Amino acid sequence: MTRFWLRVLRLFGLLPLPVTRACGAALGMLLYGIARQRRRVARINLRACFPDMPERSRRRLARAHFRAFAQSVLDRGLIWWASKERIEKHIRWVDLHHFEAAHARGPVIVLAPHFVGLDAGGIRFSMLMHAISMYSRQKNRVLDATILEARSRFNKPILLSRQDGMRPAVRAMRRGLSFYYLPDMDFGARDASFVSFFGVLAATITAPARLARITKASVVPCVTRLTKDGYEARFYPAWDDFPDADDDSPATLARAARRMNEFIEERVAEMPAQYLWTHKRFKTRPPGDAPMYRKA
């Protein structure tokens, strides 16, 4: 069955993008109606992050997110299998000079938050150079192999999972490789600081700050936006003094984690429907806090 749906997805990659996007919007509305658990998670996240927003507006935002998410899923047919030339046509760089200036000085940690265009930006970055990226192993072997093949098509990137730890990344970065890093998922309390994200304490990984300190890498954010005719992968200026002290003390790591969250908050404000609201971002709670996603 997985192979059948992957063939269907590949067919979507052959269609004109406006047709695929229209189908994605319809699929998003279908998912919003039937994916009750994911819809519930999105609503809880939006209520926590935007408590002053009217409930009707939050529901409208949730529906817009499901549409954008489904469109990005169908776009995988293009992202995973299309030619290099077609990918370059539909996934464009914006302010690439920020990355190029930092890369000229040494390795770069490219902070890529979880917006719906994340995979498009990752594939486009893999076309730029041999680099490191992150990968979550899939339980479905066919899907796992397909994703690995798709993400390895260009320049043979080094794909690391969280289970690999930091050592392989440190070794590769000391050879000058840059790292396309996903900094904003809840992986539990280990190696994380509880810092504010839209006013809610969120377990935020501290590895980017520790990697930057150990490898002396520059930190350059990159956010990929879904647009009418494809995607825009925008680089931002390198962060100075990240982390702001030469140690791994809890206070230093917490300040670095909060700085990342502040940046993501600013980008969410620019395109709120495109952030990954269906992820249980607040699953891990500080001691004494009640679970946020427990059913009543």
HUQUI-V663434 format. One record per backbone hydrogen bond with DSSP energy under -1.0 kcal/mol. CO is the residue of the C=O (numbers start at 1). NH is the residue of the N-H. E is the energy in kcal/mol with one decimal. If there is no record, write none. Layout:
CO&NH&E + CO&NH&E
This chain:
1&5&-2.2 + 2&6&-2.2 + 3&7&-1.9 + 4&8&-2.1 + 5&9&-2.5 + 6&10&-2.3 + 7&11&-1.9 + 8&12&-1.7 + 9&13&-1.1 + 11&14&-1.5 + 16&20&-1.9 + 17&21&-2.8 + 18&22&-1.9 + 19&23&-2.2 + 20&24&-2.4 + 21&25&-2.4 + 22&26&-1.9 + 23&27&-2.6 + 24&28&-2.5 + 25&29&-1.7 + 26&30&-1.9 + 27&31&-2.9 + 28&32&-2.4 + 29&33&-1.3 + 30&34&-1.9 + 31&35&-3.1 + 34&36&-1.9 + 35&39&-2.5 + 36&40&-2.2 + 37&41&-2.3 + 38&42&-2.4 + 39&43&-2.2 + 40&44&-2.4 + 41&45&-2.6 + 42&46&-2.6 + 43&47&-2.4 + 44&48&-2.2 + 45&49&-2.6 + 46&50&-2.4 + 50&53&-1.6 + 54&58&-2.1 + 55&59&-2.3 + 56&60&-1.9 + 57&61&-2.3 + 58&62&-2.4 + 59&63&-2.3 + 60&64&-2.1 + 61&65&-2.2 + 62&66&-2.3 + 63&67&-2.0 + 64&68&-2.3 + 65&69&-3.2 + 66&70&-2.4 + 67&71&-2.3 + 68&72&-2.2 + 69&73&-1.8 + 70&74&-2.3 + 71&75&-1.8 + 73&76&-1.5 + 74&77&-1.6 + 75&78&-1.2 + 75&79&-2.7 + 76&80&-3.0 + 78&82&-2.3 + 83&87&-2.3 + 84&88&-2.4 + 85&89&-1.5 + 86&90&-1.8 + 87&91&-2.3 + 90&231&-3.0 + 92&233&-3.0 + 94&235&-2.5 + 95&98&-1.6 + 96&100&-2.3 + 97&101&-2.4 + 98&102&-1.5 + 99&103&-3.1 + 100&104&-1.6 + 102&105&-1.2 + 107&218&-2.0 + 108&179&-2.9 + 109&220&-2.4 + 110&181&-2.9 + 111&222&-3.0 + 113&115&-2.0 + 114&276&-2.0 + 115&118&-2.2 + 117&121&-2.4 + 118&122&-2.3 + 119&123&-2.5 + 120&124&-2.2 + 121&125&-2.4 + 122&126&-2.1 + 125&128&-1.3 + 125&129&-1.0 + 131&158&-2.7 + 132&180&-3.0 + 133&160&-2.8 + 140&144&-2.7 + 141&145&-2.5 + 142&146&-2.0 + 143&147&-2.6 + 144&148&-2.3 + 145&149&-2.3 + 146&150&-2.5 + 147&151&-2.5 + 158&133&-2.6 + 160&135&-2.4 + 161&164&-1.6 + 162&165&-1.5 + 166&170&-2.6 + 167&171&-2.6 + 168&172&-2.2 + 169&173&-2.7 + 170&174&-2.1 + 172&177&-1.8 + 173&176&-1.7 + 178&132&-2.9 + 179&110&-3.2 + 181&112&-3.5 + 189&192&-1.4 + 191&206&-2.0 + 193&195&-1.0 + 193&204&-2.8 + 195&202&-2.9 + 197&200&-1.2 + 200&197&-2.1 + 202&195&-1.9 + 204&193&-2.5 + 206&210&-1.9 + 207&211&-3.3 + 208&212&-2.4 + 209&213&-2.0 + 210&214&-2.4 + 211&215&-2.7 + 212&216&-1.2 + 218&109&-3.4 + 219&239&-2.7 + 221&236&-2.1 + 223&234&-2.6 + 225&232&-2.2 + 227&230&-1.1 + 230&227&-2.8 + 231&92&-2.5 + 232&225&-3.0 + 233&94&-2.2 + 234&223&-2.2 + 245&247&-1.4 + 249&253&-2.5 + 250&254&-2.3 + 251&255&-2.1 + 252&256&-2.0 + 253&257&-2.5 + 254&258&-2.5 + 255&259&-2.0 + 256&260&-2.0 + 257&261&-2.2 + 258&262&-2.5 + 259&263&-1.9 + 260&264&-2.3 + 261&265&-2.7 + 262&266&-1.9 + 263&267&-1.8 + 264&268&-2.8 + 265&269&-2.1 + 267&271&-1.5 + 271&274&-1.7 + 274&116&-2.4 + 275&277&-2.0 + 276&279&-1.2 + 279&281&-2.4 + 280&283&-1.5 + 286&289&-2.3
